[in-house]
Amino acid sequence: MSRPLPIVLAQAAQRAVDDLDGLAADVRRRTAGLPAAPLVVYPELHLGAPAGDATLTPTELPEALAEPLDGPRDRALAELAGDLGVWLAPGSVYERGADGRVYNTAPVYSPRGERVAAYRKVFPWRPYETVTPGTGFTVFDLDGVGRVGLSICYDAWFPETTRHLAWMGAELVLNFVLTSGSDRAQETVLARANAIVNQVFVASVNCAAPAGTGRSLLVDPQGTVRTEAAADSDTTLTDVIDLDEVTNVRRLGTAALNRPWEQFRPGDQPLPLPLYQGRIDPATWAGDTGARTETRRTAGEESNP
């Protein structure tokens, strides 16, 4: 059995918040000649630069560029995905929540022209990033293919994020990135580590210069880098991954040895986790790692964005 997924990782320079025509042309360029209905992924805050000649400080940007999730930008992105017949993850955007606060939110749109998921960044990079943290994790289903989890940049530094997405059934984790510093070297290690310990594909898509340092990469469930951008220039990484590889690695083991999702045995006692004021319960450890039943799931948010 095979569950192929064509994937396009767009290591692109940041563009103006209102440059939706430019984004449409860019998606067409990067997907020309590729299989139907690919998953197209852009970096964090790809539509995050001021419009026109406006000059804003980093602290002014969120307030100035935010709009409600279901506003004109959302409708335009949904229409774009439907017109081009792609799964579109356009990077994150500044969202004005119903509570009046600004969030760093990653929406995803289907080839049917519908928003199927939206995730608010749980771990903003403080003190630089002033947005309000989200309070839950999000996965969504690609019709008949598999389940995808969402994370944004600094989320990858917290192992709880990718572990929770994998527990919710994610087989591929998208990490939208806007990193401009020397710590991109560590982030590429984290992408491999998160893939290995959770036995998932990880796509870490960073912004191109001048805002970002690039080095986007796609990692398989055993931690092997399938494709990687060598530098910070505009780059398109393409691949066709088989999400059944996740199933096989979990069943047979990483390097034919390690099966962490099968760690516990009947009768094992729960493990207290004082850090979380909680515990690992052997009865629920494997979570939804074998389930593919829901179109969209968000854990933790009292109200989905």
Residue frames as qw, qx, qy, qz and C-alpha x, y, z in Angstrom:
[[0.000, 0.888, 0.460, 0.000, 0.00, 0.00, 0.00],
 [0.430, 0.057, 0.019, 0.901, 1.17, 3.53, -0.74],
 [0.024, -0.887, -0.431, 0.164, -0.12, 6.98, 0.22],
 [0.533, 0.175, 0.135, 0.817, 1.84, 9.41, -1.99],
 [0.066, -0.915, -0.290, 0.273, 1.81, 13.14, -1.29],
 [0.528, 0.497, 0.083, 0.683, 3.41, 15.62, -3.72],
 [0.397, -0.810, -0.234, 0.362, 4.88, 18.44, -1.64],
 [0.442, 0.644, 0.040, 0.623, 6.30, 21.83, -2.58],
 [0.504, -0.662, -0.235, 0.502, 8.37, 23.78, -0.05],
 [0.352, 0.808, 0.147, 0.448, 8.67, 27.41, -1.12],
 [0.547, -0.454, -0.136, 0.690, 11.72, 29.04, 0.44],
 [0.258, 0.722, 0.356, 0.534, 10.58, 32.50, -0.62],
 [0.194, 0.116, -0.245, 0.943, 11.30, 36.08, 0.36],
 [0.060, 0.546, 0.642, -0.535, 8.68, 37.81, 2.48],
 [0.104, 0.392, 0.511, 0.758, 6.07, 39.70, 0.46],
 [0.214, -0.152, 0.163, -0.951, 3.63, 42.53, 1.19],
 [0.312, 0.184, 0.796, -0.485, 0.49, 41.65, 3.09],
 [0.574, 0.548, 0.250, -0.555, -1.72, 42.69, 0.16],
 [0.229, 0.525, -0.668, -0.476, 0.33, 41.02, -2.62],
 [0.734, 0.084, 0.624, -0.254, -2.11, 38.18, -3.23],
 [0.742, 0.643, -0.071, -0.178, -1.73, 38.41, -7.01],
 [0.205, 0.706, -0.674, 0.064, 2.02, 37.97, -6.56],
 [0.489, -0.257, 0.793, -0.256, 1.42, 34.94, -4.34],
 [0.826, 0.366, 0.326, -0.279, -0.90, 33.41, -6.94],
 [0.599, 0.719, -0.346, -0.068, 1.71, 33.84, -9.66],
 [0.072, -0.604, 0.773, -0.180, 4.36, 32.38, -7.39],
 [0.694, -0.042, 0.664, -0.275, 2.28, 29.28, -6.62],
 [0.811, 0.550, 0.069, -0.188, 1.68, 28.76, -10.34],
 [0.355, 0.756, -0.549, 0.031, 5.40, 29.06, -11.05],
 [0.227, -0.478, 0.814, -0.239, 6.44, 26.61, -8.36],
 [0.671, 0.080, 0.680, -0.283, 3.81, 23.98, -9.19],
 [0.607, 0.578, -0.279, -0.469, 4.07, 24.05, -12.99],
 [0.597, 0.383, -0.691, -0.139, 4.39, 20.52, -14.35],
 [0.107, -0.250, 0.858, -0.436, 3.95, 18.86, -10.96],
 [0.166, -0.313, -0.931, -0.087, 1.36, 16.19, -10.04],
 [0.320, -0.608, -0.369, -0.626, -2.18, 17.30, -9.28],
 [0.610, -0.721, -0.167, -0.283, -3.19, 18.67, -5.86],
 [0.612, 0.174, -0.502, 0.585, 0.24, 19.11, -4.27],
 [0.477, -0.796, -0.291, 0.235, 0.68, 20.48, -0.75],
 [0.430, 0.610, -0.055, 0.663, 2.34, 23.91, -1.18],
 [0.598, -0.668, -0.303, 0.323, 4.04, 25.34, 1.92],
 [0.276, 0.763, -0.097, 0.576, 5.36, 28.88, 2.49],
 [0.436, 0.069, -0.574, 0.689, 7.37, 30.29, 5.43],
 [0.252, -0.635, -0.561, 0.468, 6.14, 31.99, 8.57],
 [0.033, 0.808, 0.165, -0.565, 4.59, 35.43, 7.94],
 [0.485, 0.169, 0.560, 0.650, 5.19, 35.13, 4.20],
 [0.023, 0.725, 0.401, 0.560, 2.44, 37.75, 3.75],
 [0.549, -0.672, -0.359, 0.345, 3.92, 39.76, 6.59],
 [0.395, -0.053, 0.064, 0.915, 5.55, 42.85, 5.10],
 [0.170, 0.613, 0.317, -0.704, 3.85, 46.26, 5.06],
 [0.539, 0.644, 0.503, 0.203, 1.98, 47.32, 1.94],
 [0.303, 0.916, 0.079, 0.250, 3.40, 49.99, -0.33],
 [0.409, 0.562, -0.367, 0.618, 6.00, 52.32, 1.14],
 [0.618, -0.723, -0.021, -0.308, 4.82, 51.97, 4.74],
 [0.423, 0.396, -0.668, 0.466, 7.58, 51.74, 7.32],
 [0.731, -0.570, -0.064, -0.370, 6.72, 49.98, 10.55],
 [0.105, -0.560, 0.768, -0.291, 8.79, 48.77, 13.47],
 [0.354, 0.002, -0.934, -0.040, 8.64, 45.09, 14.44],
 [0.030, 0.276, 0.759, -0.589, 6.40, 45.93, 17.40],
 [0.392, 0.367, 0.065, -0.841, 4.01, 47.93, 15.17],
 [0.259, 0.162, -0.794, -0.526, 3.65, 45.25, 12.49],
 [0.044, -0.267, -0.959, 0.089, 1.23, 42.86, 14.23],
 [0.162, 0.580, 0.506, -0.618, -1.29, 45.55, 15.13],
 [0.237, 0.533, -0.250, -0.773, -1.05, 47.23, 11.73],
 [0.295, 0.247, -0.783, -0.490, -1.34, 44.08, 9.57],
 [0.157, 0.130, 0.945, -0.256, -3.77, 41.94, 11.56],
 [0.530, -0.035, -0.240, -0.813, -7.25, 41.16, 10.29],
 [0.764, -0.106, 0.460, -0.440, -9.92, 38.66, 11.38],
 [0.398, -0.175, 0.869, 0.234, -9.29, 35.11, 10.23],
 [0.422, 0.502, 0.748, 0.096, -12.48, 35.09, 8.16],
 [0.103, 0.770, 0.015, -0.630, -11.79, 38.47, 6.54],
 [0.611, 0.726, -0.135, -0.287, -10.99, 39.39, 2.91],
 [0.062, 0.626, -0.773, -0.087, -7.51, 37.84, 3.04],
 [0.489, -0.060, 0.851, -0.184, -8.98, 34.49, 4.07],
 [0.702, 0.538, 0.358, -0.298, -11.51, 34.52, 1.25],
 [0.431, 0.782, -0.388, -0.229, -8.83, 35.41, -1.28],
 [0.110, -0.484, 0.868, -0.002, -6.51, 32.62, -0.12],
 [0.612, 0.160, 0.736, -0.242, -9.33, 30.07, -0.19],
 [0.659, 0.686, 0.100, -0.292, -10.25, 31.14, -3.72],
 [0.205, 0.734, -0.626, -0.165, -6.60, 30.90, -4.77],
 [0.346, -0.246, 0.902, -0.071, -6.30, 27.32, -3.49],
 [0.657, 0.400, 0.582, -0.265, -9.53, 26.36, -5.25],
 [0.525, 0.781, -0.138, -0.308, -8.60, 28.01, -8.54],
 [0.220, 0.662, -0.712, -0.078, -5.19, 26.32, -8.64],
 [0.932, -0.062, -0.290, -0.206, -6.35, 22.98, -7.23],
 [0.484, 0.346, -0.646, 0.479, -3.71, 22.84, -4.49],
 [0.635, -0.646, -0.371, 0.204, -3.50, 22.28, -0.77],
 [0.293, 0.691, -0.128, 0.648, -2.20, 25.70, 0.24],
 [0.611, -0.632, -0.275, 0.389, -0.34, 26.43, 3.48],
 [0.369, 0.821, 0.058, 0.432, 0.53, 30.09, 2.76],
 [0.381, 0.197, -0.464, 0.775, 2.64, 30.53, 5.88],
 [0.221, -0.588, -0.643, 0.438, 1.32, 32.27, 8.95],
 [0.044, 0.629, 0.254, 0.733, -0.49, 35.61, 9.06],
 [0.001, -0.013, 0.512, -0.859, -1.33, 38.17, 11.73],
 [0.297, -0.498, -0.756, -0.306, -4.83, 37.36, 12.95],
 [0.241, -0.281, 0.291, -0.882, -7.08, 39.72, 14.89],
 [0.177, -0.224, -0.950, 0.127, -8.97, 37.42, 17.25],
 [0.317, -0.678, -0.533, -0.395, -12.52, 37.92, 18.43],
 [0.577, -0.648, -0.325, 0.377, -10.98, 38.94, 21.75],
 [0.103, 0.993, -0.050, -0.007, -9.22, 41.87, 20.04],
 [0.531, -0.622, 0.494, 0.296, -5.77, 40.33, 20.49],
 [0.554, 0.661, -0.435, -0.260, -3.31, 39.60, 17.68],
 [0.848, -0.214, 0.482, 0.040, -2.13, 36.03, 17.00],
 [0.126, 0.532, -0.722, -0.423, 0.48, 34.54, 14.67],
 [0.756, 0.170, 0.514, -0.367, -1.80, 32.09, 12.87],
 [0.029, -0.280, 0.822, 0.495, -1.17, 29.49, 10.16],
 [0.736, 0.303, 0.266, -0.544, -4.21, 28.71, 7.99],
 [0.239, -0.138, 0.879, 0.388, -4.49, 25.86, 5.47],
 [0.596, 0.405, 0.033, -0.693, -6.78, 25.69, 2.43],
 [0.658, 0.081, 0.744, 0.081, -7.98, 22.73, 0.37],
 [0.138, -0.002, 0.661, 0.738, -8.24, 22.32, -3.43],
 [0.011, -0.645, -0.752, -0.135, -11.98, 22.78, -2.89],
 [0.059, 0.554, 0.057, 0.828, -11.37, 26.38, -1.90],
 [0.637, -0.692, -0.244, -0.239, -12.10, 25.88, 1.80],
 [0.021, -0.631, 0.625, -0.459, -10.08, 26.69, 4.91],
 [0.833, -0.159, -0.519, -0.103, -9.59, 23.34, 6.63],
 [0.726, -0.400, -0.344, 0.441, -7.39, 24.34, 9.57],
 [0.112, 0.830, -0.162, 0.522, -5.88, 27.28, 11.42],
 [0.784, -0.316, -0.362, 0.393, -3.24, 27.14, 14.15],
 [0.118, -0.953, 0.109, -0.257, -2.17, 29.90, 16.52],
 [0.543, 0.434, -0.564, 0.446, 1.52, 29.86, 17.47],
 [0.735, -0.600, -0.316, 0.019, 1.82, 28.59, 21.04],
 [0.684, -0.476, 0.004, 0.553, 5.44, 29.66, 21.64],
 [0.321, 0.929, -0.005, 0.183, 6.16, 33.20, 20.35],
 [0.717, 0.141, -0.237, 0.640, 9.84, 34.10, 20.43],
 [0.305, -0.933, -0.166, -0.091, 9.87, 36.45, 23.39],
 [0.094, 0.645, 0.413, -0.637, 10.56, 39.26, 24.01],
 [0.076, -0.170, 0.499, 0.846, 10.94, 40.05, 20.30],
 [0.225, -0.307, -0.744, -0.549, 7.57, 38.65, 19.24],
 [0.186, -0.030, 0.431, -0.882, 4.66, 40.45, 20.89],
 [0.577, -0.166, -0.518, -0.609, 1.69, 38.40, 19.65],
 [0.677, -0.325, 0.402, -0.523, -0.59, 36.55, 22.06],
 [0.051, -0.247, 0.964, 0.085, 0.23, 32.83, 22.42],
 [0.696, -0.099, -0.477, -0.528, -2.24, 30.24, 21.20],
 [0.503, -0.368, 0.619, -0.479, -3.49, 27.60, 23.60],
 [0.864, 0.095, 0.450, -0.202, -3.87, 24.42, 21.53],
 [0.237, -0.338, 0.772, 0.483, -2.44, 22.16, 18.84],
 [0.665, 0.490, 0.087, -0.557, -3.95, 21.56, 15.40],
 [0.312, -0.125, 0.855, 0.394, -3.98, 18.72, 12.87],
 [0.636, 0.436, 0.042, -0.636, -5.99, 18.27, 9.69],
 [0.718, 0.074, 0.680, 0.129, -6.61, 15.48, 7.19],
 [0.202, 0.422, -0.563, -0.681, -5.55, 15.44, 3.55],
 [0.826, 0.163, 0.103, -0.529, -8.41, 13.60, 1.85],
 [0.979, 0.190, -0.028, -0.071, -7.56, 9.93, 1.55],
 [0.575, 0.587, -0.442, 0.361, -3.85, 10.52, 2.17],
 [0.624, -0.176, -0.557, 0.519, -3.06, 11.21, 5.81],
 [0.345, -0.892, -0.288, 0.054, -2.93, 13.66, 8.68],
 [0.475, 0.471, -0.138, 0.731, -0.79, 16.80, 8.96],
 [0.458, -0.723, -0.356, 0.376, 0.17, 18.81, 12.05],
 [0.270, 0.829, 0.051, 0.487, 1.03, 22.51, 12.20],
 [0.593, -0.610, -0.153, 0.503, 3.74, 24.35, 14.11],
 [0.291, 0.921, 0.024, 0.259, 5.35, 27.76, 13.73],
 [0.309, 0.735, -0.408, 0.445, 9.07, 28.49, 14.08],
 [0.088, -0.512, 0.667, -0.533, 9.97, 28.58, 17.81],
 [0.877, -0.167, 0.110, -0.437, 7.39, 25.86, 18.51],
 [0.866, 0.293, -0.400, 0.063, 9.98, 23.40, 17.19],
 [0.209, 0.509, -0.638, 0.539, 12.27, 24.19, 20.15],
 [0.528, -0.243, 0.535, -0.614, 9.69, 22.73, 22.53],
 [0.107, 0.113, -0.965, -0.213, 9.50, 18.94, 22.11],
 [0.318, 0.332, 0.736, -0.496, 6.01, 18.90, 23.58],
 [0.461, 0.507, -0.082, -0.724, 4.69, 20.51, 20.39],
 [0.469, 0.344, -0.706, -0.404, 5.71, 17.86, 17.87],
 [0.023, 0.003, -0.973, 0.231, 5.07, 15.04, 20.34],
 [0.391, 0.362, 0.555, -0.638, 1.51, 16.24, 20.87],
 [0.541, 0.476, -0.278, -0.635, 0.89, 16.57, 17.13],
 [0.323, 0.244, -0.900, -0.160, 2.18, 13.04, 16.59],
 [0.140, 0.142, 0.872, -0.448, -0.05, 11.84, 19.45],
 [0.493, 0.466, 0.263, -0.686, -2.99, 13.45, 17.62],
 [0.793, 0.346, 0.500, 0.033, -2.14, 11.37, 14.56],
 [0.307, 0.873, -0.252, -0.284, 0.07, 13.68, 12.51],
 [0.909, 0.077, 0.265, 0.311, 2.31, 11.86, 10.03],
 [0.487, 0.430, 0.091, 0.755, 3.77, 15.06, 8.57],
 [0.287, -0.788, -0.301, 0.454, 4.50, 18.17, 10.65],
 [0.400, 0.699, 0.152, 0.573, 4.82, 21.51, 8.87],
 [0.465, -0.625, -0.193, 0.596, 7.04, 24.01, 10.69],
 [0.332, 0.846, 0.196, 0.368, 6.70, 27.50, 9.19],
 [0.661, -0.407, -0.093, 0.624, 9.86, 29.49, 9.94],
 [0.263, 0.906, -0.007, 0.332, 11.11, 33.08, 9.84],
 [0.740, -0.547, 0.062, 0.386, 14.62, 32.78, 11.24],
 [0.403, 0.886, -0.128, 0.190, 17.22, 35.39, 10.44],
 [0.347, -0.807, 0.468, -0.098, 19.90, 34.48, 12.98],
 [0.240, 0.511, -0.825, -0.016, 22.75, 32.03, 13.31],
 [0.492, -0.126, 0.765, -0.397, 20.53, 29.58, 15.23],
 [0.792, 0.338, -0.195, -0.469, 19.20, 28.15, 11.96],
 [0.381, 0.399, -0.832, 0.056, 21.97, 25.58, 12.32],
 [0.202, -0.059, 0.840, -0.500, 20.36, 24.33, 15.53],
 [0.655, 0.263, 0.218, -0.674, 16.89, 24.38, 13.97],
 [0.665, 0.367, -0.562, -0.327, 17.94, 21.97, 11.25],
 [0.185, 0.183, -0.920, 0.292, 19.11, 19.59, 13.99],
 [0.400, 0.112, 0.587, -0.695, 15.78, 20.02, 15.80],
 [0.700, 0.303, -0.212, -0.611, 13.88, 19.18, 12.61],
 [0.570, 0.254, -0.779, -0.063, 15.72, 15.88, 12.39],
 [0.018, 0.093, -0.839, 0.535, 15.40, 15.18, 16.10],
 [0.542, 0.151, 0.340, -0.754, 11.65, 15.86, 16.13],
 [0.732, 0.286, -0.431, -0.443, 11.24, 13.57, 13.12],
 [0.419, 0.249, -0.860, 0.151, 13.26, 10.78, 14.75],
 [0.070, -0.027, 0.797, -0.600, 11.72, 10.74, 18.23],
 [0.552, 0.279, 0.365, -0.696, 8.16, 11.00, 16.88],
 [0.396, 0.087, 0.850, 0.335, 8.61, 8.92, 13.70],
 [0.385, 0.802, 0.393, -0.234, 7.03, 11.56, 11.46],
 [0.516, 0.467, 0.229, 0.681, 7.97, 13.56, 8.40],
 [0.218, -0.780, -0.207, 0.549, 9.01, 17.12, 9.25],
 [0.463, 0.596, 0.269, 0.598, 9.07, 19.99, 6.75],
 [0.349, -0.690, -0.168, 0.612, 10.88, 23.06, 8.10],
 [0.445, 0.639, 0.369, 0.508, 10.36, 25.94, 5.66],
 [0.357, -0.582, -0.133, 0.718, 12.36, 29.10, 6.34],
 [0.315, 0.918, 0.131, -0.203, 12.15, 32.49, 4.66],
 [0.734, 0.354, 0.097, 0.571, 14.66, 33.45, 1.98],
 [0.371, -0.276, -0.075, 0.883, 16.94, 36.49, 2.20],
 [0.239, 0.515, -0.466, 0.679, 16.89, 39.28, 3.14],
 [0.603, -0.536, 0.133, -0.576, 14.49, 38.50, 6.01],
 [0.926, -0.282, 0.212, -0.134, 15.52, 34.87, 6.53],
 [0.179, -0.643, 0.722, 0.183, 18.56, 32.64, 6.41],
 [0.702, 0.319, -0.495, -0.401, 16.95, 29.85, 4.39],
 [0.085, 0.292, -0.942, 0.141, 18.23, 26.27, 4.72],
 [0.780, -0.026, 0.127, -0.612, 14.74, 24.79, 4.46],
 [0.113, 0.285, -0.949, -0.075, 14.59, 21.01, 4.64],
 [0.843, -0.100, -0.154, -0.507, 12.36, 17.95, 4.50],
 [0.092, -0.406, 0.876, -0.242, 13.12, 15.07, 6.89],
 [0.672, -0.106, -0.633, -0.369, 11.73, 11.54, 6.81],
 [0.758, -0.563, -0.052, -0.325, 10.50, 9.52, 9.84],
 [0.908, -0.177, -0.139, 0.355, 13.94, 8.01, 10.42],
 [0.352, -0.822, 0.074, 0.441, 15.65, 11.42, 10.45],
 [0.576, 0.055, 0.478, 0.661, 17.13, 11.30, 6.96],
 [0.159, 0.635, -0.017, -0.756, 17.15, 14.62, 5.12],
 [0.655, 0.446, 0.593, 0.141, 15.35, 14.00, 1.82],
 [0.419, 0.635, 0.233, 0.607, 15.92, 17.45, 0.36],
 [0.425, -0.698, -0.209, 0.537, 17.48, 20.68, 1.64],
 [0.329, 0.915, 0.030, 0.232, 18.19, 24.22, 0.47],
 [0.764, 0.034, -0.217, 0.607, 21.90, 24.88, 0.75],
 [0.266, 0.035, -0.139, 0.953, 21.65, 28.63, 1.30],
 [0.098, 0.505, 0.515, -0.686, 19.26, 31.57, 1.74],
 [0.146, 0.161, -0.447, -0.868, 18.25, 32.26, -1.87],
 [0.728, 0.181, 0.092, -0.655, 14.78, 31.74, -3.36],
 [0.066, 0.239, -0.960, -0.132, 14.48, 27.98, -3.70],
 [0.806, -0.037, -0.058, -0.588, 11.74, 25.45, -4.47],
 [0.137, -0.269, 0.948, -0.100, 12.10, 22.03, -2.87],
 [0.776, 0.071, -0.184, -0.600, 9.86, 19.36, -4.39],
 [0.038, -0.214, 0.970, -0.105, 9.31, 15.73, -3.46],
 [0.745, -0.206, -0.359, -0.524, 6.69, 13.00, -3.37],
 [0.137, -0.334, 0.821, -0.442, 6.61, 11.46, 0.07],
 [0.599, -0.209, -0.717, -0.289, 4.78, 8.26, 1.00],
 [0.436, -0.525, 0.334, -0.650, 2.96, 8.63, 4.31],
 [0.964, -0.145, -0.185, -0.128, 2.89, 4.84, 4.59],
 [0.558, 0.402, -0.525, 0.502, 6.56, 5.18, 5.47],
 [0.310, -0.482, 0.424, -0.701, 5.38, 6.48, 8.86],
 [0.906, -0.170, 0.044, -0.385, 3.29, 3.35, 9.35],
 [0.891, 0.243, -0.344, 0.170, 6.19, 1.11, 8.35],
 [0.289, 0.497, -0.537, 0.617, 8.76, 2.83, 10.57],
 [0.507, -0.417, 0.375, -0.655, 6.46, 2.67, 13.58],
 [0.963, -0.052, -0.014, -0.266, 5.70, -0.99, 12.93],
 [0.903, 0.235, -0.230, 0.277, 9.20, -2.18, 12.09],
 [0.616, -0.661, -0.035, 0.427, 11.21, 0.36, 14.10],
 [0.202, 0.941, -0.263, -0.070, 13.63, 3.17, 13.31],
 [0.173, 0.607, -0.776, -0.020, 16.73, 1.47, 11.89],
 [0.741, -0.069, -0.632, -0.218, 14.64, -1.70, 12.41],
 [0.423, 0.009, -0.721, 0.550, 15.17, -1.30, 16.17],
 [0.014, -0.145, -0.490, 0.859, 13.23, 1.47, 17.92],
 [0.236, -0.515, -0.677, -0.470, 9.44, 1.57, 18.35],
 [0.048, 0.070, -0.484, 0.871, 8.75, 4.33, 20.92],
 [0.555, -0.156, -0.094, -0.812, 4.99, 4.30, 20.35],
 [0.850, -0.162, -0.468, -0.179, 4.99, 0.67, 21.55],
 [0.151, 0.507, -0.640, 0.558, 6.99, 1.41, 24.69],
 [0.454, -0.271, 0.543, -0.652, 4.39, 0.42, 27.28],
 [0.328, -0.043, -0.935, -0.129, 2.97, -3.00, 28.20],
 [0.606, -0.547, -0.388, -0.429, -0.29, -4.04, 29.90],
 [0.753, -0.525, -0.328, 0.221, 0.03, -3.47, 33.62],
 [0.468, 0.199, -0.157, 0.846, 2.66, -0.71, 33.39],
 [0.220, -0.717, -0.484, 0.451, 1.98, 2.02, 35.92],
 [0.238, 0.926, 0.166, 0.243, 1.38, 5.66, 34.93],
 [0.631, 0.024, -0.153, 0.760, 4.49, 7.84, 35.08],
 [0.144, -0.886, -0.298, 0.324, 4.09, 11.10, 37.04],
 [0.491, 0.443, 0.142, 0.736, 5.25, 14.22, 35.22],
 [0.308, -0.659, -0.388, 0.566, 5.64, 16.91, 37.90],
 [0.202, -0.132, 0.265, 0.934, 6.69, 19.48, 35.30],
 [0.245, -0.245, -0.546, -0.763, 3.21, 19.29, 33.76],
 [0.436, -0.066, 0.554, -0.706, 1.30, 18.45, 36.95],
 [0.841, 0.220, -0.125, -0.479, 0.21, 15.42, 34.99],
 [0.613, -0.303, 0.728, 0.051, 1.42, 12.00, 33.90],
 [0.390, 0.294, -0.729, -0.480, 2.05, 9.62, 31.02],
 [0.756, -0.016, 0.487, -0.437, -0.69, 7.01, 31.11],
 [0.222, -0.206, 0.884, 0.355, 0.29, 3.79, 29.28],
 [0.410, 0.480, 0.767, -0.116, -3.37, 3.31, 28.35],
 [0.364, 0.881, 0.243, -0.181, -3.42, 6.49, 26.25],
 [0.425, -0.557, 0.401, 0.590, 0.23, 6.78, 25.18],
 [0.421, 0.118, 0.691, 0.576, -0.25, 5.81, 21.51],
 [0.223, 0.490, 0.107, -0.836, -3.06, 8.33, 20.99],
 [0.705, 0.583, 0.214, -0.341, -4.32, 8.59, 17.42],
 [0.155, -0.578, 0.663, 0.451, -1.14, 7.38, 15.77],
 [0.231, 0.079, 0.911, 0.333, -3.21, 4.92, 13.76],
 [0.277, 0.660, 0.634, -0.293, -6.44, 6.90, 13.31],
 [0.117, -0.014, 0.413, 0.903, -7.52, 8.80, 10.20],
 [0.023, 0.552, 0.833, -0.007, -11.13, 9.60, 11.00],
 [0.012, -0.853, -0.357, 0.380, -11.57, 13.37, 11.43],
 [0.501, 0.735, 0.169, 0.425, -11.08, 16.19, 8.96],
 [0.169, 0.653, -0.276, 0.684, -9.84, 18.65, 11.53],
 [0.700, -0.558, -0.417, 0.161, -8.92, 18.49, 15.19],
 [0.136, 0.670, -0.321, 0.655, -7.68, 21.10, 17.61],
 [0.695, -0.409, -0.536, 0.248, -6.63, 20.13, 21.12],
 [0.439, -0.246, -0.339, 0.794, -6.57, 22.72, 23.86],
 [0.058, -0.158, -0.139, -0.976, -8.27, 25.75, 22.31],
 [0.244, 0.380, 0.688, -0.568, -11.54, 26.65, 24.00],
 [0.563, 0.715, 0.258, -0.325, -12.64, 28.16, 20.71],
 [0.724, 0.141, 0.418, 0.530, -10.96, 27.27, 17.41],
 [0.061, -0.523, 0.174, 0.832, -9.46, 30.21, 15.51]]
